[in-house]
Amino acid sequence: MILSGDLTIYLLSCICCLLCFSFWKLYFCRGHLPPGPVPLPILGNLHHLKTSSMIESLRTLSEKYGPVYTLHLGLRRVVILWGYDAVKEALVDQGDEFSGRGAVPAIQTVIEDYGPIFSNGSRWKEIRRFSLLTLRNFGMGKRSIEERIQEEARYLIEELKNTKGLPFDPTLHLSNSASNVTCSVIFGKRFDYQDTDFLDLLKMINEAAALASSLSGQLYSMYTDILEYLPGPHKKIHGLLCCLEKFVERRVKMNKETLDPNSPRDYIDCFLIKMEEEKDNPETEFHMSQLVKSVLSLFLAGTETISTTLRYAFLLLLKYPEIKALLLPGSQELELPPHPPSADPGPALLQEVTQHLAVRAVTDSSPPSALRPFRGTEVYPIISSVLRDPTQFTDPDTFNPGRFLDERGNFKKSDAFMPFSAGKRICIGEGLARNELFIYITAVLQNFQLKFSCDPNEIDIKPRLSGLIGIPVNYKVLAILR
């Protein structure tokens, strides 16, 4: 009994020492980092945050500690950048210093430090440069990509016609359509809407994004070293991503077997040709692991982020049917052409306005848009704080597309409009996303009247999950053929 009592005291003493050391390391070993709230051992500053309204919690802290402050998310110490001035100074004015990518554990368990999105240093520069050049050669930012999107918009319209005006969940329709545009560039083909294998892959992407943005996914990011060895929902993310990786490996194998070096068909072919050119370079970044993980990261980004943004866009159109009148004062209907629209902004300026609203809904529900290591500490530039900065946008919390129009009804630009981030790490698919959002939204509106089964005032645009990205609530819509 005495031995047992001594052992208990010893264990309690060890736990107390560990807690004290954790507190000392978190708070007193901050170096020259900005001020911030006092963290608790193990928990950090989680008691200062509301998971249901993370952005509001960060805004409140910025009002007390300023636009640049230190925060402890569990065992993870970060510096928060809040508002246009702070974010611009870091990402634009000091772009080289803030060009690194911090860890995103939920995704990097499979992708690791590879690809144009999650890599760093010279590897990132080389792969990003190659990816940008290759994607541009296959139409990103050019007329040819608009044609690809227009073609896919026609497939989407036909699929929506099959709903025959009955309520349906648009999630898979939009995921399939958005993913097909990306697939046409990286895989050289599109997939049929009834392809069950591809639908299963899209469901995996949606599920992985939801898990990464769930409470368990956020806790995994904060306590990676601990939860890595414990069971839980976060473990399923790894399995889902591994299945997606195997799909990419199969597509790479198919390309390799039918490759014509003189006539590359897609991103994979170009990468395989580059691999052959550098096969004698022992330090080359162009190898099979890099190819598979680069394609996987582009596949994920080109599917989930755009389809989620489109779901938000249509949800906003349902909740705010007056958007047409705001875009075209004095007009009751959008005057859309009888053919799939191009990406050239029309008089209604629907492209930029709807894009802002849709992307804003996503970024507002997510903590960072990017993670950048700085002096050993990750930096979270909160892009949504820029899009809602009252010094840049009048009455930013009010739904008002008119803020982007001048007194003559012409579109006016704003340097604070950066939904795709800014600086060195600006989204690699910005041009594609802009075109897709405009073409899809206008194509759907010119063919259908969107209706909701209840009063628009009852529509909840608050995300059901807020983490890696904001996941909108599930909803059903009626697409009534015009």
C-alpha positions in Angstrom: 0.0 0.0 0.0 2.9 2.4 0.8 4.5 1.6 -2.5 1.3 2.2 -4.3 0.9 5.6 -2.6 4.4 6.6 -3.4 3.9 5.6 -7.0 0.7 7.7 -7.2 2.5 10.7 -5.8 5.3 10.2 -8.2 3.0 10.0 -11.2 1.1 13.1 -10.1 4.3 15.0 -9.6 5.4 14.0 -13.2 2.1 15.2 -14.6 2.3 18.5 -12.8 5.9 19.0 -14.0 4.8 18.2 -17.6 1.9 20.7 -17.3 4.2 23.4 -15.9 6.7 22.8 -18.6 4.0 22.9 -21.3 2.8 26.2 -19.9 6.3 27.6 -19.7 7.1 26.5 -23.2 3.8 28.0 -24.6 3.9 31.3 -22.9 7.3 32.3 -21.7 9.3 31.0 -24.7 7.6 33.2 -27.2 10.7 35.2 -28.1 9.7 38.3 -30.0 6.3 37.2 -31.0 3.3 39.5 -31.0 1.1 39.8 -27.8 -1.9 37.6 -27.3 -4.1 35.9 -24.7 -2.5 33.8 -22.0 -2.7 30.1 -22.9 -3.5 27.3 -20.6 -1.3 24.1 -20.5 -2.3 21.6 -23.2 -5.4 23.5 -24.1 -3.7 26.7 -25.3 -6.3 29.4 -26.1 -9.1 27.0 -27.0 -11.2 28.5 -24.1 -11.1 31.9 -26.0 -12.6 30.4 -29.1 -16.1 29.3 -30.1 -16.0 26.5 -32.6 -19.4 27.5 -33.9 -18.2 31.0 -34.6 -14.5 30.9 -35.0 -14.2 34.0 -37.2 -16.1 36.1 -34.6 -13.8 34.8 -31.9 -10.8 35.8 -33.9 -12.3 39.2 -34.6 -12.9 39.8 -30.8 -9.3 38.9 -30.0 -8.0 41.3 -32.7 -10.0 44.1 -31.2 -8.1 43.5 -27.9 -4.6 42.6 -29.1 -4.4 44.3 -32.4 -4.3 43.1 -36.1 -1.3 40.9 -35.4 -1.4 38.6 -32.3 -0.2 35.2 -31.1 -2.6 32.4 -30.4 -2.2 28.9 -29.2 -4.5 26.3 -30.8 -3.9 23.4 -28.5 -0.2 22.6 -28.8 0.1 24.6 -32.0 1.3 28.2 -31.7 0.3 30.6 -34.5 0.4 34.3 -35.4 -2.9 35.7 -36.6 -3.0 38.4 -39.2 -6.3 40.3 -39.2 -7.5 42.9 -41.7 -6.3 44.2 -45.0 -3.3 46.2 -43.9 -1.8 43.3 -41.9 -2.5 40.6 -44.5 -1.2 42.8 -47.4 2.0 43.7 -45.6 2.8 40.0 -45.1 1.6 38.4 -48.3 2.3 41.2 -50.8 4.9 43.7 -49.3 7.0 40.9 -47.7 5.9 38.1 -50.1 9.3 36.3 -50.0 9.4 36.0 -46.2 5.8 34.6 -46.1 6.0 32.2 -49.1 6.4 29.0 -47.0 3.5 26.6 -46.4 2.8 25.3 -43.0 1.6 21.8 -42.2 -1.9 20.7 -43.0 -1.8 17.3 -41.2 -5.1 16.0 -42.3 -4.0 16.2 -46.0 -0.3 15.8 -45.7 -0.5 12.3 -44.1 -0.7 11.2 -47.8 0.5 14.1 -49.9 3.4 15.0 -47.6 5.7 17.8 -48.8 5.0 17.3 -52.5 3.1 19.0 -55.2 2.5 22.7 -56.1 0.3 23.4 -53.1 1.8 21.7 -50.0 5.6 21.8 -50.8 8.2 24.4 -49.8 11.5 25.9 -50.8 13.2 25.2 -54.1 10.9 22.1 -54.6 7.8 24.3 -54.4 9.2 26.9 -56.8 10.2 24.3 -59.4 7.0 22.3 -59.2 4.7 25.4 -59.1 6.6 26.9 -62.1 6.1 23.7 -64.1 2.5 23.4 -63.1 1.6 26.9 -64.0 3.3 26.7 -67.4 1.7 23.3 -68.1 -1.8 24.3 -67.0 -1.6 27.5 -69.1 -0.5 25.5 -72.1 -3.7 23.4 -71.7 -5.9 26.4 -71.5 -5.9 27.8 -68.0 -6.6 31.5 -68.4 -7.1 31.1 -72.2 -10.1 30.7 -74.5 -9.7 27.0 -74.7 -10.5 26.5 -71.0 -13.6 28.6 -71.4 -14.7 26.2 -74.1 -14.1 23.2 -71.8 -16.2 24.9 -69.1 -18.9 25.7 -71.5 -19.0 22.1 -72.7 -19.2 20.9 -69.1 -21.9 23.5 -68.4 -24.1 21.9 -71.1 -23.7 18.5 -69.5 -24.7 20.0 -66.2 -27.8 21.7 -67.7 -28.9 18.3 -69.2 -28.4 16.6 -65.9 -30.4 19.2 -64.1 -33.2 18.8 -66.7 -33.4 15.2 -65.6 -34.5 16.2 -62.1 -37.8 17.3 -63.8 -38.4 20.2 -61.4 -38.3 17.9 -58.3 -36.3 18.7 -55.2 -32.7 17.4 -55.3 -29.4 17.8 -53.5 -27.0 19.5 -55.9 -23.8 18.4 -54.1 -22.8 15.5 -56.5 -24.0 17.3 -59.6 -21.8 20.3 -58.9 -18.9 18.1 -57.7 -19.0 16.0 -60.9 -19.2 19.1 -63.1 -16.4 21.0 -61.4 -14.2 18.0 -61.2 -14.6 17.2 -64.9 -13.1 20.5 -65.9 -10.1 19.8 -63.8 -10.0 16.2 -65.0 -10.0 17.4 -68.7 -6.7 19.2 -67.9 -4.9 16.8 -65.7 -6.3 13.4 -67.0 -7.2 14.5 -70.5 -10.8 13.3 -70.2 -14.1 13.9 -68.5 -16.3 11.3 -66.7 -19.9 10.5 -67.2 -22.4 11.7 -64.5 -23.6 8.1 -64.2 -20.1 6.6 -63.8 -20.5 4.9 -60.5 -16.7 4.5 -59.9 -16.2 8.2 -60.4 -19.2 9.1 -58.2 -17.7 7.0 -55.4 -14.4 9.0 -55.8 -16.4 12.3 -55.5 -18.2 11.0 -52.4 -14.7 10.2 -50.9 -13.5 13.7 -51.6 -16.6 15.3 -50.0 -16.3 13.0 -47.0 -12.6 13.7 -46.6 -13.2 17.5 -46.8 -16.0 17.2 -44.2 -13.9 15.1 -41.8 -11.0 17.5 -42.2 -13.3 20.4 -41.3 -15.0 18.6 -38.5 -14.1 18.9 -34.8 -12.0 15.8 -34.9 -10.2 17.1 -37.9 -9.4 20.4 -36.2 -8.3 18.6 -33.1 -6.0 16.4 -35.2 -4.3 19.5 -36.5 -3.8 20.9 -33.0 -2.6 17.6 -31.4 -1.1 15.7 -34.3 1.7 14.1 -32.4 -0.8 12.7 -29.8 -3.8 11.8 -32.0 -1.5 10.1 -34.6 -1.4 7.1 -32.3 -5.0 7.1 -31.2 -8.1 5.8 -33.0 -10.9 8.2 -34.2 -12.7 9.7 -37.2 -9.5 11.5 -38.2 -8.0 8.2 -39.1 -10.6 7.7 -41.9 -9.2 10.8 -43.8 -6.0 8.9 -44.4 -7.8 5.9 -45.8 -10.0 8.0 -48.1 -7.0 9.9 -49.5 -5.1 6.6 -50.0 -8.1 5.4 -52.2 -7.9 8.6 -54.2 -4.1 8.2 -54.5 -4.6 4.7 -56.0 -7.0 6.1 -58.6 -4.4 8.7 -59.6 -1.7 5.9 -59.8 -4.0 4.0 -62.2 -4.5 7.0 -64.4 -0.7 7.7 -64.4 -0.1 4.0 -65.4 -2.6 4.3 -68.3 -1.0 7.5 -69.5 2.5 6.0 -69.3 1.5 3.0 -71.4 0.0 5.1 -74.2 2.4 8.1 -74.0 3.4 9.9 -77.2 6.2 12.3 -76.3 5.5 14.4 -79.4 1.8 14.9 -78.5 1.2 15.4 -74.8 -2.5 15.1 -74.0 -2.6 16.4 -70.4 -0.7 17.4 -67.3 0.3 13.8 -66.6 1.8 13.4 -70.0 3.8 16.6 -69.7 5.1 15.5 -66.3 6.1 12.0 -67.6 8.0 13.7 -70.5 9.8 16.0 -68.0 10.7 12.9 -65.9 12.3 11.3 -68.9 14.3 14.5 -69.7 15.7 14.5 -66.1 16.1 10.8 -65.5 19.9 11.2 -65.2 19.6 14.0 -62.6 19.9 12.5 -59.1 18.5 15.6 -57.5 15.5 16.0 -59.8 12.1 16.9 -58.4 10.4 15.1 -61.3 9.8 11.6 -60.2 6.8 9.3 -59.8 6.0 10.2 -56.2 6.0 13.9 -57.1 3.8 13.2 -60.1 1.2 11.2 -58.2 1.0 13.6 -55.3 1.0 16.7 -57.5 -1.9 15.3 -59.5 -3.8 14.3 -56.3 -3.5 17.8 -54.8 -4.7 19.5 -58.0 -7.5 16.9 -58.3 -8.7 17.6 -54.7 -8.4 21.4 -55.0 -10.1 21.6 -58.4 -13.0 19.5 -57.2 -13.9 20.3 -53.6 -13.2 24.1 -53.4 -15.0 25.0 -56.6 -18.0 22.7 -56.0 -18.4 23.9 -52.4 -18.2 27.5 -53.6 -20.9 26.8 -56.2 -23.1 25.2 -53.5 -22.8 28.4 -51.5 -23.5 30.6 -54.5 -26.8 28.8 -55.3 -27.7 28.9 -51.6 -27.2 32.6 -51.6 -29.2 33.0 -54.8 -32.0 31.1 -53.1 -31.9 33.2 -50.0 -31.5 36.6 -51.8 -33.6 36.4 -54.9 -33.3 40.2 -55.2 -29.8 39.8 -56.5 -31.0 40.2 -60.0 -32.5 43.6 -59.3 -29.3 44.7 -57.4 -27.2 43.6 -60.4 -29.4 45.3 -63.0 -31.2 48.2 -61.3 -34.7 48.6 -62.8 -34.7 45.2 -64.4 -36.6 42.2 -63.1 -34.9 39.5 -65.1 -31.3 38.7 -66.1 -30.8 39.2 -69.8 -28.7 36.2 -70.5 -27.6 35.0 -74.0 -29.2 31.9 -75.5 -25.9 30.1 -75.6 -23.4 29.1 -72.8 -21.8 32.4 -71.6 -18.2 33.1 -72.1 -16.0 34.3 -69.2 -16.1 37.9 -70.5 -18.1 40.0 -67.8 -21.4 41.1 -69.0 -23.3 44.3 -68.1 -24.6 42.6 -65.0 -21.1 41.9 -63.7 -22.4 38.7 -62.3 -18.9 37.1 -62.4 -17.2 39.2 -59.9 -20.1 39.9 -57.6 -21.4 36.3 -57.3 -17.9 35.0 -57.0 -17.2 37.4 -54.1 -20.3 36.3 -52.3 -19.7 32.6 -52.8 -16.0 32.5 -52.0 -16.6 34.9 -49.1 -19.0 32.4 -47.6 -16.4 29.7 -47.7 -13.4 31.7 -46.4 -15.5 33.4 -43.7 -16.1 30.0 -42.2 -12.5 28.8 -42.3 -9.8 29.9 -39.9 -6.9 30.4 -42.4 -6.7 30.5 -46.1 -3.1 29.5 -45.9 -0.5 28.6 -43.4 3.0 30.1 -43.6 5.9 29.4 -41.2 7.6 32.6 -39.9 10.4 32.5 -37.3 9.5 29.0 -36.4 5.8 29.9 -35.9 3.0 29.4 -38.4 1.2 32.5 -39.6 -2.5 32.5 -40.4 -3.5 35.4 -42.7 -7.3 35.5 -42.3 -8.5 36.3 -45.8 -12.1 36.6 -44.7 -11.1 39.5 -42.4 -9.8 41.3 -45.5 -13.1 40.7 -47.4 -15.0 42.1 -44.5 -12.6 44.9 -43.5 -14.8 48.0 -42.8 -11.9 50.2 -43.8 -12.1 48.7 -47.3 -15.8 47.9 -47.7 -18.7 49.9 -46.5 -21.1 48.0 -44.3 -19.2 44.7 -45.1 -21.6 42.3 -43.2 -24.5 43.4 -45.3 -25.4 41.4 -48.5 -24.9 44.1 -51.1 -23.5 43.3 -54.6 -23.9 46.9 -55.4 -20.8 47.7 -53.5 -18.8 46.6 -56.6 -20.6 49.1 -58.9 -19.9 52.8 -59.2 -22.6 55.5 -59.5 -22.8 54.7 -63.2 -23.3 51.0 -62.7 -19.9 50.1 -63.9 -17.7 47.5 -62.1 -15.1 49.0 -59.8 -12.1 47.0 -58.6 -10.7 46.8 -55.1 -7.2 45.8 -54.0 -8.8 44.2 -50.9 -10.7 41.8 -53.0 -8.4 38.7 -52.6 -10.6 35.6 -52.1 -7.8 33.5 -53.7 -5.2 34.9 -51.3 -2.4 37.1 -52.6 1.4 37.2 -53.2 3.6 34.2 -53.8 1.0 31.7 -52.7 -2.0 33.0 -54.6 -4.2 30.1 -55.7 -2.8 28.3 -58.7 -6.3 27.9 -60.2 -7.6 31.4 -59.7 -8.3 32.0 -63.4 -10.1 28.6 -63.7 -12.2 29.3 -60.6 -13.3 32.7 -61.9 -14.3 31.4 -65.2 -16.1 28.3 -63.8 -18.1 30.4 -61.3 -19.3 32.9 -63.8 -20.1 30.4 -66.6 -21.9 27.8 -64.3 -24.0 30.4 -62.5 -25.1 32.3 -65.6 -25.8 29.0 -67.5 -28.0 27.7 -64.7 -29.9 30.9 -64.3 -30.6 31.3 -68.0 -32.1 27.8 -68.2 -33.8 27.4 -64.8 -35.7 29.2 -62.1 -34.2 28.1 -58.8 -36.7 27.6 -56.0 -36.5 26.6 -52.4 -39.2 24.5 -50.7 -39.5 26.9 -47.8 -39.4 30.7 -47.2 -36.1 32.2 -48.3 -35.8 33.8 -44.8 -35.5 30.2 -43.4 -32.5 29.4 -45.4 -29.4 29.0 -43.2 -26.2 30.1 -44.9 -24.1 29.5 -41.8 -21.7 26.5 -42.5 -22.5 23.2 -40.9 -18.7 22.6 -40.6 -15.9 25.1 -40.3 -12.3 23.8 -40.5 -10.0 23.3 -43.5 -12.8 24.7 -45.6 -16.4 25.8 -44.8 -18.9 23.1 -45.6 -22.4 24.5 -46.3 -25.6 23.0 -44.9 -27.2 20.3 -47.0 -30.1 21.6 -48.9 -32.5 20.6 -51.7 -33.4 22.9 -54.6 -36.0 22.8 -57.4 -34.7 23.7 -60.9 -37.7 24.7 -62.9 -37.0 24.8 -66.6 -37.7 28.3 -68.1 
